[in-house]
Amino acid sequence: MRIGMDAMGGDYAPREIIRGVQEGLRFISQEDEIVLYGQKERVAAECRELGLDDPRVTIEDCPQVVEMGEGPVEALRHKRQSSVVKLALAAGKGRLDAVMSAGNTGAFAAACQLKIGPIDGVSRPGIAVVMPTFCGPVLICDVGANLTPKPHHLYEYAHICVCYSQMILGVKQPRIGLVSIGEEEGKGNPLVKEAGALIREDASLQFIGNVEGRDIFGGACEIAVCDGFVGNVILKLTEGLAEGLFKTIVQEIKEESHELLPRFEPVADRIWKRHDFAEYGGAPLLGINSVAIICHGRSDHRAINNAIRVAVEQFRHNLNRAIAQQFKRQPEGAV
């Protein structure tokens, strides 16, 4: 297996990316390889400073860097020697089995779609994220790749997510909910209504109908399908709420009694670990003809380490083959 890592992407690149790679080597075999894509002299200097001298780690020189605020189209057009573009090109030519980046999400997703291409039967890949809840993990898709999807794109996400939920999360019969403003079938915009009709007609999908935002955390479903705009708002709101609520609880305990804090710390650590994005590594871009992991812009070495674990798991489960077979089984004209 060959993994391509964007060494220049993210708030703490390249040091934290390289530290994560150093830790993530335990997930790969002696025959596998991790290729660091970035400015060669800078990446090599960081590797030397961190003591990373493993023959399984190599560097691919990419003199250009796509900044976080750049538009995807402009970045792909004018920075063809960037780590983002060269990663996707290599995967598209079959030289990499997995790619990942904590950099510009739009540019990375666009590069993967254009240079690697979708799996046969998938018209528009989507970003999925595993949301920890009291009732178990919920897979939400899309959270940012497709802001203006068509109804059949959401139908495709339902099938793609079933494969991921079964093979990676171990859910035998995942229930699918369509995110809307009400549970009733008639609620929602035209996109939701039309997508709901497509999913409802497919007997192979365990569709429970519309779900509201609160239902995602209430155990109503294991898969929540939505457009990328709604999904991204859900993701960022949840992330901010969890962090803010956690800090508030800790602060209240401190003010109530300093004696309580030592007793509460182990519990707090367990709760935080369950909801910390770094523990989940990154969000898979599902439907791409390669393993592609989009990491949080604030990813530290722990997140990168876990992203490598996630990529290896997807590759060894041969998730993309299962997704392709899923669409081959669909009757002609179903999507």
C-alpha positions in Angstrom: 0.0 0.0 0.0 1.3 3.5 -0.9 -0.2 6.4 1.1 0.3 10.0 -0.2 0.3 12.6 2.6 0.0 16.4 2.0 2.8 17.6 4.3 2.0 21.3 3.6 -1.7 21.2 4.5 -3.2 22.4 7.8 -2.5 24.9 10.6 0.4 23.0 12.0 2.1 21.8 8.9 4.6 20.4 8.2 5.8 19.5 11.7 2.6 18.0 13.1 1.9 16.2 9.8 5.3 14.6 10.0 4.9 13.7 13.7 1.6 12.0 12.8 3.3 10.0 10.1 6.0 9.0 12.5 3.4 7.6 14.9 1.2 6.2 12.1 3.9 3.9 10.7 2.8 1.3 13.2 -0.4 0.8 11.1 1.5 -0.2 7.9 3.6 -3.2 7.0 7.3 -3.2 6.0 6.3 -3.4 2.4 4.0 -0.3 2.6 5.1 3.3 2.0 4.1 6.8 3.0 5.0 9.5 0.6 5.2 13.1 2.0 4.2 15.6 -0.7 5.6 19.1 0.0 8.5 21.5 -0.3 11.4 19.0 -0.2 14.0 20.9 1.7 11.6 22.1 4.4 10.0 18.6 4.9 13.4 16.9 4.9 14.7 19.3 7.6 11.7 18.6 9.8 12.2 14.9 9.4 15.8 15.2 10.4 14.9 17.3 13.4 12.2 14.9 14.5 14.4 11.9 14.0 12.2 10.3 11.3 14.6 8.1 9.3 12.5 5.2 8.1 12.9 3.8 4.6 9.2 3.5 4.3 8.9 7.3 4.3 9.9 9.2 1.1 9.4 12.8 -0.1 8.0 14.1 -3.3 9.0 17.6 -4.0 6.1 20.1 -4.5 7.4 23.7 -4.6 3.9 25.3 -4.6 1.5 25.4 -1.6 -2.3 25.9 -1.8 -3.3 28.3 1.0 -6.4 27.8 3.0 -8.2 30.8 1.6 -7.6 30.1 -2.1 -10.5 29.2 -4.4 -10.4 25.6 -5.6 -10.6 26.4 -9.3 -7.8 29.0 -9.1 -5.6 26.7 -7.0 -5.9 23.8 -9.4 -5.4 26.0 -12.4 -2.4 28.0 -11.2 -0.7 25.7 -8.7 -0.1 22.4 -10.6 3.1 21.8 -8.7 1.4 22.0 -5.3 1.1 19.0 -3.0 -2.7 18.9 -3.4 -2.6 18.6 -7.2 0.4 16.2 -7.4 -1.2 13.9 -4.8 -4.4 13.6 -6.8 -2.5 13.1 -10.1 -0.5 10.3 -8.6 -3.5 8.5 -7.3 -5.3 9.0 -10.6 -2.4 7.3 -12.3 -2.5 4.4 -9.8 0.7 5.3 -8.1 -1.0 5.9 -4.7 -3.6 3.8 -3.0 -4.7 6.5 -0.5 -4.4 10.3 -0.3 -5.0 12.6 2.6 -4.8 16.3 3.4 -5.5 18.7 6.3 -5.3 21.7 3.9 -7.7 23.5 1.7 -10.8 21.2 1.7 -12.3 22.6 -1.4 -9.1 22.3 -3.4 -8.4 18.8 -2.2 -11.9 17.6 -2.9 -11.9 19.2 -6.4 -8.5 17.7 -7.2 -9.7 14.3 -6.2 -12.8 14.5 -8.3 -11.0 15.9 -11.4 -7.7 14.0 -11.3 -8.8 10.7 -9.7 -12.4 10.5 -10.7 -15.5 8.8 -9.2 -16.2 5.1 -8.8 -18.3 3.7 -11.7 -22.0 4.5 -10.9 -21.2 7.4 -8.6 -21.9 10.8 -10.2 -20.8 13.1 -7.3 -18.6 12.0 -4.3 -19.5 13.2 -0.8 -17.7 13.8 2.4 -18.8 11.7 5.2 -18.1 12.2 8.9 -18.7 9.9 11.8 -20.6 11.7 14.5 -20.3 10.3 18.1 -23.6 10.2 19.9 -25.0 8.7 23.1 -26.6 5.9 21.0 -23.6 5.1 18.9 -21.9 6.5 15.8 -23.9 8.2 13.1 -22.6 8.7 9.6 -23.5 12.1 8.1 -23.1 12.7 4.3 -22.5 15.1 2.7 -20.7 17.7 4.9 -19.2 20.0 2.3 -18.2 18.4 -1.0 -21.5 19.1 -2.8 -23.4 22.3 -1.8 -26.0 22.2 -4.5 -26.7 18.5 -5.1 -29.5 17.0 -7.2 -31.9 14.4 -5.6 -30.1 11.4 -7.2 -26.9 12.5 -5.5 -28.5 12.1 -2.1 -29.8 8.8 -3.2 -26.3 7.8 -4.1 -25.0 8.9 -0.7 -27.5 6.6 1.0 -26.1 3.6 -0.9 -22.4 4.7 -0.4 -23.0 5.2 3.4 -24.6 1.8 3.8 -21.4 0.2 2.5 -19.2 2.3 4.9 -21.5 1.8 7.9 -21.6 -2.0 7.4 -17.9 -2.6 6.5 -16.1 0.0 8.6 -18.5 0.8 11.5 -19.9 -2.7 11.8 -23.6 -1.8 11.6 -25.4 -4.7 10.0 -28.6 -3.0 9.0 -28.1 0.8 9.2 -31.2 3.0 9.2 -31.2 6.0 6.9 -32.7 9.3 7.7 -33.0 12.3 5.4 -32.3 15.6 7.2 -35.2 18.0 7.0 -37.2 20.6 8.9 -39.8 18.1 10.0 -40.5 14.4 10.2 -43.5 14.5 8.0 -43.1 13.3 4.4 -44.4 16.6 3.0 -41.9 18.7 4.9 -38.7 20.1 3.4 -37.6 21.8 0.2 -37.9 20.3 -3.3 -34.5 18.6 -3.0 -35.5 16.8 0.2 -38.9 15.8 -1.1 -37.6 14.4 -4.4 -34.6 12.7 -2.8 -36.9 11.2 -0.2 -39.1 9.7 -3.0 -36.1 8.1 -4.6 -34.8 6.6 -1.4 -38.2 5.4 -0.3 -38.8 3.5 -3.5 -35.6 1.4 -3.1 -36.6 -1.6 -1.0 -32.9 -2.5 -0.4 -32.5 0.6 1.8 -33.8 0.8 5.4 -35.2 4.3 5.0 -37.0 5.7 8.1 -38.0 9.0 6.4 -37.2 12.6 7.4 -35.2 13.3 10.5 -34.7 16.6 12.3 -31.3 17.8 13.6 -32.0 16.7 17.1 -32.8 13.1 15.9 -29.2 12.6 14.8 -28.2 12.5 18.5 -31.3 10.6 19.7 -30.7 7.2 18.1 -33.2 7.6 15.2 -30.8 6.5 12.5 -27.2 5.3 11.8 -27.0 7.3 8.6 -28.1 10.9 8.0 -28.1 12.1 4.4 -28.2 15.8 3.5 -26.7 18.4 1.1 -23.2 19.6 1.8 -24.3 23.0 3.0 -26.6 21.6 5.7 -24.1 18.9 6.6 -21.3 21.4 7.1 -23.4 23.6 9.4 -24.4 20.5 11.4 -20.8 19.5 11.7 -19.3 22.9 12.7 -22.2 23.7 15.1 -21.9 20.3 16.8 -18.1 20.7 17.1 -18.4 24.2 18.6 -21.2 23.2 21.0 -19.4 20.1 22.3 -16.2 22.1 22.9 -18.1 25.0 24.6 -20.3 22.8 26.7 -17.4 20.7 27.9 -15.4 23.8 28.9 -18.5 25.2 30.7 -19.0 22.0 32.7 -15.3 21.9 33.8 -15.4 25.6 34.8 -18.5 25.1 36.8 -17.0 22.2 38.7 -13.8 24.3 39.4 -15.9 27.1 40.8 -18.1 24.7 42.8 -15.4 22.8 44.6 -11.7 22.2 43.8 -12.0 18.9 45.6 -14.4 17.6 42.9 -12.1 18.3 40.0 -9.5 15.5 40.6 -12.4 13.0 40.8 -14.1 14.4 37.7 -10.9 14.5 35.6 -10.9 10.8 34.5 -14.6 11.1 33.5 -13.9 14.3 31.6 -11.0 12.7 29.7 -13.2 9.8 28.6 -16.0 12.2 27.5 -13.6 14.5 25.6 -11.8 11.6 23.9 -15.2 10.3 22.6 -16.0 13.7 21.0 -12.5 14.9 20.0 -12.2 15.1 16.2 -8.5 14.0 16.5 -9.6 10.5 17.6 -11.5 10.0 14.3 -8.6 11.0 12.1 -10.5 12.6 9.3 -13.6 12.4 7.0 -13.5 10.1 4.0 -14.4 11.5 0.6 -16.6 8.6 -0.4 -17.3 7.7 -4.0 -13.7 8.6 -5.2 -11.8 5.8 -7.0 -9.2 5.9 -4.3 -9.1 6.1 -0.5 -9.2 9.9 0.2 -9.2 11.3 3.7 -10.0 15.0 4.5 -8.4 16.0 7.8 -9.5 18.9 10.0 -7.5 22.1 9.4 -6.5 22.1 13.1 -5.2 18.5 12.9 -2.3 17.7 15.2 -0.1 14.6 15.2 -2.9 12.5 16.9 -5.4 13.3 14.1 -2.9 12.5 11.4 -1.9 9.3 13.1 -5.6 8.2 13.3 -6.1 9.3 9.7 -3.5 6.8 8.6 -5.3 4.2 10.6 -8.6 5.0 8.9 -7.0 5.0 5.4 -5.4 1.6 6.0 -8.7 0.2 7.3 -10.6 1.3 4.3 -8.0 0.0 1.9 -7.8 -3.4 3.5 -11.6 -3.7 3.6 -11.6 -2.9 -0.1 -14.5 -0.5 0.5 -14.4 1.0 -3.0 -14.9 -2.4 -4.6 -18.0 -2.9 -2.4 -19.4 0.5 -3.4 -18.8 -0.3 -7.1 -20.6 -3.6 -6.7 -23.5 -1.9 -4.9 -24.1 0.4 -7.9 -23.8 -2.5 -10.4 -26.7 -4.1 -8.6 -28.9 -1.1 -9.1 -31.4 -1.4 -12.0 -30.7 0.7 -15.0 -32.1 4.2 -14.6 -32.4 3.9 -10.8 -30.3 6.9 -10.2 
